Amino acid sequence: MAGFNSVADLKPFKTMWRVKVSIVRLWKQYSAAGGLTIEMVIIDSNGDKIHATVKKELVNQFDHQLEQGKTLTLTNFSLNHSVGSYRTTNHLYKISLLATTRVRSCEALPVGLNGFTPVNFQEVLDGSLNPDFLIDVIGHVVEVSHVEMIHVNGKETQKISLELRDLADVRLPMVLWGNFADQVTNAIQLRGEGRLILVLRFGKIKVWKEDRSVSNAYNVSDVQLNPNMAEVEAFRAMLPADELQLAIVEPKPLTLASGVSVKDDFFIHTPRKTIAEMIECRQVEKCIVMCTISAIETDMGWYYLSCKPCDKKVMYMPPLVAGDHEDDDLQKFKLYCPKCKSYEPKLLPRYKLHLVVLDHTGNSKFLLFDHLALQLVNQPCIELTGPITDEVQDPDVLPLALQNLIGKTYLFKVEIMRENFVYKHDTFKVNKIITNLAIINEFDTPKAPKEPSTQISRGHEYSIVSDAPEGSLMLLEEGSSQEGFPSELTPAKRRGGPAVNLEEEFDQNSVTKTGISTRVKKEKVDKSG
């Protein structure tokens, strides 16, 4: 067989096909029925795409030969009907590699043949597109919420809501789960003055009643911000020449995820405590505390320098000159990222706030990492610091945006750890905040809701019950190890090891994707209550 078959001509009546294709998307997927499989979307020189699968018993045979972006020839494979509600292509069939399939590397297909086919926003919103097929999206990010930590199947998952506009100024709601939420937050902090263009590959159309939005779907989806693509440059050039600014908005308070709303989490599912009750607690648990920020501890600093690619805290390292008596010269110390092993890391300042809080029963200290501090300040840390290459030099100088937090009252979801009641560690870690004044006022009234909320917020929030399990599965399948300060520790894990000092743990492990940190400044406050 000298020539190659076209992907468009592939049908199940035989197996002896031969195609030359490029892998535009590859991921591994686990299911109870099929086990661990390799999934791919491949494209030929005509631009026709088809889904391909490697079943669990053949994963070890083909894993080393398959790589995203690689061009291959495939010979002898079977085809089956393509069905389901997460179809990656419009081809009627999908490829299944056989034990006798031959895979060979070959010269690359034409440059730029990536299969990217962005949809029209209006066709998503008016129901013209079949939601069973995954779609590509390109849009200008004009609105973004803070990252939320949502309970999904007993675990906490990051979620962020966005609004994109297209060249016709049609607005498309989008919800991203898991690491993608953190990826968007980082891009926003580094966006500078330029517009933020988002590209979503293989996104899922979500339908809730009459409303439609787009979300990432399992491991298949890919999100890039301002990627180096010809399509992005063409889109940017055709955007209206207006001065539309990115709006950072509050998340909608009634977001549903796996049947539990954020409001229900604060009002019903997590016990409420005063500061005195929190301090006196003698067990590992989470609680809701309504309290007022009375000061910011400036001795701890209010930001730290992180390595942009890995999010880890950078450190100063002495010069690598043995026997030099001037090794202790501070001018010769260089910033170093222990995770990337780089002496010239790309730096990004992040918040790590130590708040002094009080209520009518007493006072305490709360530790907030970057994604939570951003909810309070509504400005990325880099906007307050400007481009920097050094640690905090004068911790007593607090930016006005941080000073303005003093005197404000919020709802905090706080973790009581073993270190707090066994070793009297007086700083408590916060893992969720509600800043919405109406919700705070309702919480402060004698009567709280007795039944879980069943209404989903309207407007631009389209996070429905079916969204969250996808985000959860995506995270589990990616198997991303998040080092640093734990976002979720079980009581068993807390009892199993030695007590952990929050500051020491942070300095050793830096920050996680789910909890970014910042150093904070201290103001003198009467702590008598």
C-alpha positions as CSV (number, residue, x, y, z in Angstrom):
1,M,0.0,0.0,0.0
2,A,1.9,3.0,-1.3
3,G,-0.5,5.8,-0.6
4,F,-2.4,7.0,2.4
5,N,-6.1,7.0,3.0
6,S,-8.0,10.1,3.8
7,V,-9.5,10.4,7.3
8,A,-12.8,11.3,5.7
9,D,-12.9,8.0,3.9
10,L,-12.4,5.7,6.9
11,K,-15.2,3.3,7.5
12,P,-15.6,0.1,9.7
13,F,-15.9,-2.5,6.8
14,K,-12.1,-3.3,7.0
15,T,-9.1,-2.8,9.2
16,M,-6.3,-2.5,6.6
17,W,-6.3,1.3,6.5
18,R,-3.1,3.5,6.4
19,V,-3.2,7.2,7.4
20,K,-0.7,9.9,7.9
21,V,-1.8,12.1,10.8
22,S,-0.7,14.5,13.5
23,I,-1.8,14.2,17.1
24,V,-3.5,17.6,18.0
25,R,-4.6,16.4,21.4
26,L,-3.7,13.5,23.7
27,W,-4.7,12.6,27.2
28,K,-5.1,9.6,29.4
29,Q,-8.5,8.8,30.9
30,Y,-9.7,6.4,33.5
31,S,-13.1,4.9,33.8
32,A,-14.6,2.1,35.8
33,A,-15.7,0.3,32.6
34,G,-12.6,0.8,30.4
35,G,-9.8,1.3,32.9
36,L,-6.9,3.5,31.9
37,T,-6.9,4.3,28.2
38,I,-5.1,6.7,25.9
39,E,-7.4,9.1,24.0
40,M,-6.3,11.2,21.0
41,V,-7.7,13.6,18.4
42,I,-5.7,13.2,15.1
43,I,-5.8,15.2,11.9
44,D,-4.7,14.5,8.4
45,S,-3.3,16.9,5.7
46,N,-6.8,17.7,4.5
47,G,-7.7,19.1,7.9
48,D,-10.1,16.2,8.7
49,K,-10.1,15.0,12.3
50,I,-11.0,11.7,14.0
51,H,-10.9,10.4,17.6
52,A,-8.6,7.5,18.3
53,T,-8.3,5.2,21.4
54,V,-5.8,2.9,22.9
55,K,-7.5,0.4,25.2
56,K,-6.1,-0.5,28.6
57,E,-4.5,-3.8,27.6
58,L,-2.5,-2.0,24.8
59,V,-1.4,1.2,26.7
60,N,2.0,-0.2,27.6
61,Q,2.6,-1.3,24.0
62,F,1.9,2.1,22.4
63,D,2.5,4.7,25.2
64,H,6.1,5.4,24.3
65,Q,5.2,6.0,20.6
66,L,2.4,8.5,21.1
67,E,3.0,12.2,21.9
68,Q,0.9,15.3,21.4
69,G,2.2,17.3,18.3
70,K,3.9,14.2,16.8
71,T,3.2,13.2,13.2
72,L,2.7,9.4,12.6
73,T,1.6,6.8,10.1
74,L,-1.0,4.3,11.4
75,T,-1.6,1.1,9.6
76,N,-4.2,-1.6,10.4
77,F,-6.7,-0.5,12.9
78,S,-10.4,-0.9,13.6
79,L,-13.2,1.6,13.5
80,N,-16.4,1.8,15.6
81,H,-19.3,4.2,15.8
82,S,-18.5,7.5,17.6
83,V,-21.3,8.1,20.2
84,G,-21.9,9.9,23.5
85,S,-22.2,13.4,24.7
86,Y,-18.5,14.3,24.7
87,R,-17.6,13.7,21.0
88,T,-14.4,15.4,20.0
89,T,-15.0,15.4,16.2
90,N,-17.9,15.2,13.8
91,H,-16.6,12.1,12.2
92,L,-19.1,9.2,12.3
93,Y,-16.5,6.8,13.5
94,K,-13.5,6.5,15.8
95,I,-10.3,4.6,15.6
96,S,-9.3,1.8,18.0
97,L,-5.6,0.7,17.8
98,L,-5.1,-3.1,17.6
99,A,-2.3,-5.2,18.9
100,T,-1.2,-5.6,15.3
101,T,-1.4,-1.9,14.5
102,R,1.8,-0.5,13.1
103,V,2.8,3.0,14.3
104,R,5.7,4.8,12.7
105,S,7.1,8.3,13.0
106,C,7.3,10.4,9.8
107,E,7.9,14.0,8.5
108,A,5.6,16.6,9.9
109,L,2.4,17.8,8.3
110,P,2.2,21.4,7.1
111,V,2.9,24.0,9.8
112,G,-0.2,25.5,11.4
113,L,-2.4,22.5,10.7
114,N,-3.8,22.3,14.3
115,G,-7.5,21.6,13.7
116,F,-8.5,24.7,15.6
117,T,-12.0,25.6,14.5
118,P,-13.5,28.3,16.8
119,V,-17.3,28.5,17.0
120,N,-19.6,31.5,16.7
121,F,-20.7,32.6,20.1
122,Q,-24.2,33.4,19.0
123,E,-24.6,29.8,17.7
124,V,-23.7,28.5,21.2
125,L,-26.2,30.8,22.9
126,D,-29.1,30.3,20.6
127,G,-28.9,26.5,20.7
128,S,-27.8,26.0,17.0
129,L,-24.9,23.8,18.1
130,N,-25.3,20.3,19.3
131,P,-24.0,20.1,22.9
132,D,-22.9,16.5,22.4
133,F,-19.9,17.8,20.4
134,L,-17.0,19.5,22.1
135,I,-16.1,22.9,20.6
136,D,-13.2,25.3,20.2
137,V,-13.5,28.8,21.5
138,I,-11.5,32.0,21.1
139,G,-12.5,35.2,22.9
140,H,-11.4,38.4,24.7
141,V,-11.7,38.0,28.5
142,V,-13.8,41.0,29.7
143,E,-15.0,39.7,33.1
144,V,-13.7,37.3,35.6
145,S,-14.7,36.2,39.1
146,H,-12.4,35.4,42.0
147,V,-11.4,31.8,42.3
148,E,-13.8,29.8,44.4
149,M,-13.1,26.6,46.3
150,I,-16.1,24.3,45.7
151,H,-16.8,21.0,47.4
152,V,-17.0,18.2,44.8
153,N,-17.4,14.6,45.9
154,G,-15.9,15.3,49.3
155,K,-12.9,17.3,47.9
156,E,-12.3,20.9,47.2
157,T,-12.0,22.0,43.6
158,Q,-11.1,25.4,42.2
159,K,-13.6,27.2,40.0
160,I,-13.6,30.5,38.2
161,S,-16.3,32.2,36.1
162,L,-15.5,34.3,33.1
163,E,-17.2,36.2,30.3
164,L,-15.7,36.3,26.8
165,R,-16.6,38.6,23.9
166,D,-16.1,37.8,20.2
167,L,-15.5,40.2,17.3
168,A,-19.3,41.0,17.1
169,D,-19.3,41.9,20.9
170,V,-21.4,38.8,21.7
171,R,-20.8,37.7,25.3
172,L,-20.3,34.1,26.2
173,P,-20.3,32.8,29.8
174,M,-17.6,30.3,30.7
175,V,-16.8,28.3,33.8
176,L,-13.3,26.7,34.3
177,W,-12.5,24.1,36.9
178,G,-9.3,22.8,38.6
179,N,-5.9,23.9,37.5
180,F,-7.4,26.0,34.7
181,A,-8.8,28.4,37.3
182,D,-5.4,29.0,38.7
183,Q,-3.9,29.3,35.3
184,V,-6.4,32.1,34.5
185,T,-5.7,33.9,37.8
186,N,-1.9,33.9,37.1
187,A,-2.5,35.2,33.5
188,I,-4.6,38.1,34.9
189,Q,-1.9,39.1,37.3
190,L,0.7,39.2,34.5
191,R,-1.5,40.7,31.8
192,G,0.0,44.2,31.9
193,E,-1.8,46.6,29.7
194,G,-2.6,44.1,26.9
195,R,-5.8,42.3,26.3
196,L,-6.3,38.8,27.5
197,I,-7.2,36.4,24.8
198,L,-8.4,32.9,25.8
199,V,-8.3,29.8,23.7
200,L,-10.3,26.8,24.8
201,R,-9.9,23.5,22.9
202,F,-12.6,20.9,23.2
203,G,-14.9,22.7,25.6
204,K,-18.3,21.5,26.6
205,I,-21.5,23.4,25.9
206,K,-23.6,23.4,29.2
207,V,-27.4,23.8,29.1
208,W,-29.3,24.8,32.2
209,K,-33.0,25.5,31.5
210,E,-32.7,28.1,28.7
211,D,-29.2,29.3,29.5
212,R,-26.1,28.1,27.8
213,S,-22.4,28.4,28.7
214,V,-19.1,26.7,28.1
215,S,-16.9,24.7,30.5
216,N,-13.9,22.5,30.4
217,A,-14.7,18.8,30.1
218,Y,-12.6,16.1,31.8
219,N,-9.0,15.8,30.7
220,V,-9.7,16.5,27.0
221,S,-10.0,20.2,27.3
222,D,-7.1,22.6,27.0
223,V,-7.0,26.3,28.0
224,Q,-4.3,28.7,26.8
225,L,-4.1,32.5,27.4
226,N,-2.5,34.7,24.8
227,P,-0.9,31.7,23.1
228,N,1.5,32.1,20.2
229,M,-1.0,31.3,17.5
230,A,-1.7,33.0,14.2
231,E,-5.4,32.8,15.0
232,V,-4.9,34.7,18.2
233,E,-3.0,37.5,16.4
234,A,-5.6,37.8,13.7
235,F,-8.4,37.9,16.4
236,R,-6.6,40.5,18.4
237,A,-6.1,42.7,15.3
238,M,-9.8,42.6,14.5
239,L,-11.1,43.5,18.0
240,P,-12.8,46.8,18.4
241,A,-10.5,49.7,19.2
242,D,-12.2,50.5,22.5
243,E,-10.8,50.8,26.0
244,L,-12.9,48.0,27.5
245,Q,-11.2,47.1,30.8
246,L,-11.2,43.7,32.4
247,A,-13.8,43.6,35.3
248,I,-13.1,41.5,38.4
249,V,-16.4,40.6,39.9
250,E,-17.7,38.8,42.9
251,P,-18.7,35.1,42.4
252,K,-22.4,34.6,42.5
253,P,-23.4,33.5,46.0
254,L,-25.7,30.6,45.1
255,T,-23.3,28.6,42.9
256,L,-24.3,24.9,43.0
257,A,-21.7,22.2,43.0
258,S,-22.5,18.6,43.6
259,G,-25.8,19.7,45.3
260,V,-24.1,22.0,47.9
261,S,-24.1,25.8,47.4
262,V,-21.5,28.1,48.8
263,K,-24.2,29.7,50.9
264,D,-25.3,26.3,52.3
265,D,-21.7,25.5,53.1
266,F,-21.4,28.6,55.3
267,F,-25.0,28.6,56.7
268,I,-25.7,24.9,57.2
269,H,-22.9,22.4,56.5
270,T,-20.1,24.1,58.5
271,P,-20.5,25.0,62.2
272,R,-20.5,28.6,63.3
273,K,-18.1,29.7,66.0
274,T,-17.1,32.9,67.7
275,I,-13.4,33.6,68.0
276,A,-13.4,32.5,71.6
277,E,-15.1,29.2,70.7
278,M,-12.6,28.7,67.8
279,I,-9.6,29.2,70.1
280,E,-11.1,26.9,72.8
281,C,-11.8,24.1,70.3
282,R,-9.9,20.9,70.9
283,Q,-10.5,19.0,67.7
284,V,-9.6,19.2,64.1
285,E,-12.4,20.8,62.2
286,K,-13.5,23.7,60.0
287,C,-15.8,26.5,61.2
288,I,-17.3,29.7,60.1
289,V,-16.3,32.9,61.9
290,M,-17.8,36.3,61.3
291,C,-15.3,38.9,62.4
292,T,-13.7,42.3,61.6
293,I,-10.2,43.0,60.4
294,S,-8.5,45.2,63.0
295,A,-5.0,45.2,61.7
296,I,-2.5,43.6,59.4
297,E,0.7,42.1,60.8
298,T,3.5,43.9,59.0
299,D,6.3,42.0,60.7
300,M,5.5,39.1,58.4
301,G,5.6,41.2,55.3
302,W,2.6,41.3,53.0
303,Y,3.9,39.6,49.9
304,Y,6.5,37.1,48.9
305,L,8.4,36.5,45.6
306,S,7.4,33.4,43.8
307,C,8.7,31.6,40.7
308,K,6.1,32.3,38.0
309,P,6.2,28.9,36.2
310,C,5.9,26.7,39.4
311,D,4.4,29.1,42.0
312,K,7.1,28.2,44.5
313,K,8.6,30.7,46.9
314,V,12.1,31.7,45.7
315,M,15.0,31.9,48.1
316,Y,18.4,33.7,48.3
317,M,21.4,31.5,47.6
318,P,25.1,32.4,48.2
319,P,27.5,32.5,45.3
320,L,29.0,29.2,44.3
321,V,32.6,30.1,45.0
322,A,34.3,27.8,47.4
323,G,36.8,29.4,49.9
324,D,36.0,33.0,49.0
325,H,36.0,35.1,52.2
326,E,33.5,37.4,50.6
327,D,30.9,34.7,50.2
328,D,28.8,36.4,52.9
329,D,28.5,39.6,50.9
330,L,24.7,40.1,50.5
331,Q,25.2,41.7,47.1
332,K,26.4,38.4,45.8
333,F,23.5,36.4,46.9
334,K,21.1,35.5,44.0
335,L,17.5,34.5,43.9
336,Y,17.0,30.8,43.3
337,C,14.0,28.5,42.6
338,P,14.5,25.2,44.4
339,K,11.7,23.5,42.3
340,C,12.9,24.6,38.9
341,K,16.6,24.7,40.0
342,S,16.9,28.1,38.3
343,Y,19.2,31.0,39.4
344,E,17.2,33.4,37.2
345,P,13.6,32.6,37.9
346,K,10.8,34.7,36.4
347,L,9.4,36.4,39.5
348,L,5.8,37.1,40.5
349,P,4.9,38.7,43.8
350,R,2.0,37.1,45.7
351,Y,0.0,38.0,48.7
352,K,0.5,36.3,52.1
353,L,-1.6,38.3,54.6
354,H,-1.6,37.9,58.4
355,L,-4.7,39.5,59.6
356,V,-5.5,40.4,63.2
357,V,-9.3,39.9,63.6
358,L,-11.7,40.4,66.4
359,D,-15.4,39.9,67.4
360,H,-17.2,40.5,70.6
361,T,-15.6,37.5,72.3
362,G,-11.9,38.1,71.5
363,N,-9.2,38.4,68.9
364,S,-7.0,36.1,66.8
365,K,-4.8,35.9,63.7
366,F,-5.8,34.6,60.3
367,L,-3.5,33.6,57.5
368,L,-4.7,34.3,53.9
369,F,-2.9,33.1,50.8
370,D,-2.9,34.9,47.5
371,H,-6.2,33.7,45.9
372,L,-8.2,34.7,49.0
373,A,-6.4,38.0,49.5
374,L,-7.2,38.8,45.9
375,Q,-10.9,38.5,46.8
376,L,-10.5,41.1,49.5
377,V,-8.2,43.6,47.7
378,N,-9.6,43.2,44.2
379,Q,-6.1,43.9,42.8
380,P,-3.4,41.5,41.9
381,C,-0.4,41.8,44.1
382,I,1.9,43.0,41.3
383,E,-0.3,46.0,40.8
384,L,0.6,47.1,44.4
385,T,4.2,46.2,44.3
386,G,5.0,47.0,40.6
387,P,7.9,45.1,38.9
388,I,10.2,44.0,41.8
389,T,13.2,41.8,42.2
390,D,13.6,42.0,46.0
391,E,11.8,41.0,49.2
392,V,9.8,43.5,51.3
393,Q,12.3,46.1,52.6
394,D,10.0,48.3,54.7
395,P,7.2,46.2,56.1
396,D,5.6,49.1,58.0
397,V,4.7,50.8,54.7
398,L,1.3,49.3,53.8
399,P,-0.3,50.1,50.4
400,L,-3.6,52.0,50.7
401,A,-5.5,49.0,49.3
402,L,-4.5,46.9,52.3
403,Q,-5.1,49.7,54.8
404,N,-8.6,49.9,53.5
405,L,-9.3,46.4,54.7
406,I,-9.1,47.4,58.3
407,G,-12.5,47.8,59.9
408,K,-14.3,45.6,57.4
409,T,-16.3,42.5,58.4
410,Y,-16.3,39.3,56.5
411,L,-17.3,35.6,56.8
412,F,-14.3,33.4,57.1
413,K,-14.2,29.6,56.7
414,V,-11.3,28.6,59.1
415,E,-9.4,25.4,59.6
416,I,-8.7,24.5,63.2
417,M,-5.6,22.3,63.0
418,R,-3.9,20.1,65.6
419,E,-1.2,22.7,66.0
420,N,-3.7,25.3,67.1
421,F,-5.0,23.4,70.2
422,V,-2.1,21.1,71.1
423,Y,0.8,23.5,70.5
424,K,-1.1,26.8,71.0
425,H,-0.2,28.1,67.5
426,D,-2.2,31.3,67.4
427,T,-2.6,31.7,63.6
428,F,-5.5,30.0,61.9
429,K,-5.5,29.3,58.2
430,V,-8.5,30.5,56.1
431,N,-9.6,28.5,53.1
432,K,-12.8,30.4,52.0
433,I,-14.3,33.9,52.4
434,I,-17.7,35.5,51.7
435,T,-17.4,39.2,51.1
436,N,-21.0,39.8,49.8
437,L,-22.6,42.3,52.2
438,A,-26.1,40.9,51.8
439,I,-25.0,37.4,52.7
440,I,-23.0,38.6,55.7
441,N,-26.0,40.6,57.0
442,E,-28.2,37.5,56.5
443,F,-25.7,35.4,58.4
444,D,-25.8,37.9,61.3
445,T,-29.5,37.6,61.7
446,P,-30.9,35.2,64.3
447,K,-32.6,33.0,61.7
448,A,-30.5,31.2,59.0
449,P,-31.9,29.1,56.2
450,K,-33.0,25.7,57.5
451,E,-33.0,23.9,54.1
452,P,-30.3,23.8,51.4
453,S,-30.6,26.3,48.7
454,T,-32.1,25.0,45.5
455,Q,-32.1,28.1,43.4
456,I,-29.2,28.8,41.1
457,S,-28.0,32.3,40.6
458,R,-29.2,34.0,37.4
459,G,-27.3,36.4,35.2
460,H,-23.9,35.4,34.1
461,E,-23.4,32.4,36.4
462,Y,-24.1,29.1,34.7
463,S,-22.4,26.6,37.0
464,I,-24.8,23.7,37.3
465,V,-24.7,20.5,39.1
466,S,-23.3,18.6,36.2
467,D,-20.3,20.9,35.9
468,A,-18.6,20.0,39.1
469,P,-18.1,16.3,38.6
470,E,-16.3,17.0,35.3
471,G,-13.9,19.3,37.1
472,S,-13.4,16.8,39.8
473,L,-12.7,14.0,37.4
474,M,-10.3,16.2,35.4
475,L,-8.3,16.9,38.5
476,L,-8.2,13.2,39.5
477,E,-7.1,12.0,36.1
478,E,-4.4,14.7,35.7
479,G,-2.9,13.4,39.0
480,S,-1.3,16.8,39.5
481,S,0.7,16.8,42.7
482,Q,0.3,20.0,44.6
483,E,3.2,20.6,46.8
484,G,3.4,23.2,49.5
485,F,0.8,24.2,52.0
486,P,-2.0,21.7,52.1
487,S,-5.4,22.9,51.0
488,E,-7.2,20.0,52.7
489,L,-5.8,17.8,55.5
490,T,-7.9,15.1,57.0
491,P,-8.0,14.6,60.8
492,A,-6.2,11.3,60.4
493,K,-3.4,12.9,58.5
494,R,-3.1,15.6,61.1
495,R,-2.8,13.1,63.9
496,G,-0.2,11.1,62.1
497,G,2.7,13.5,61.9
498,P,4.4,16.1,64.0
499,A,2.9,19.5,64.5
500,V,3.5,22.0,61.7
501,N,4.3,25.6,62.1
502,L,2.4,27.5,59.4
503,E,5.3,29.9,58.6
504,E,7.9,27.1,58.6
505,E,5.8,24.9,56.4
506,F,5.3,27.8,54.0
507,D,8.9,28.7,53.8
508,Q,9.9,25.1,53.2
509,N,7.2,24.2,50.6
510,S,6.1,27.6,49.4
511,V,2.7,27.8,47.9
512,T,0.2,25.4,46.3
513,K,-1.8,26.0,43.1
514,T,-4.9,26.1,45.3
515,G,-3.6,28.4,47.9
516,I,-1.2,31.1,46.8
517,S,0.5,33.0,49.6
518,T,1.6,36.5,50.5
519,R,3.5,38.1,53.4
520,V,1.7,40.6,55.4
521,K,2.3,43.6,57.6
522,K,1.6,44.2,61.2
523,E,-0.1,47.2,62.8
524,K,-0.1,47.8,66.5
525,V,-3.4,46.9,67.9
526,D,-4.8,46.6,71.4
527,K,-5.4,42.8,71.6
528,S,-7.3,42.9,74.8
529,G,-10.4,42.5,72.8
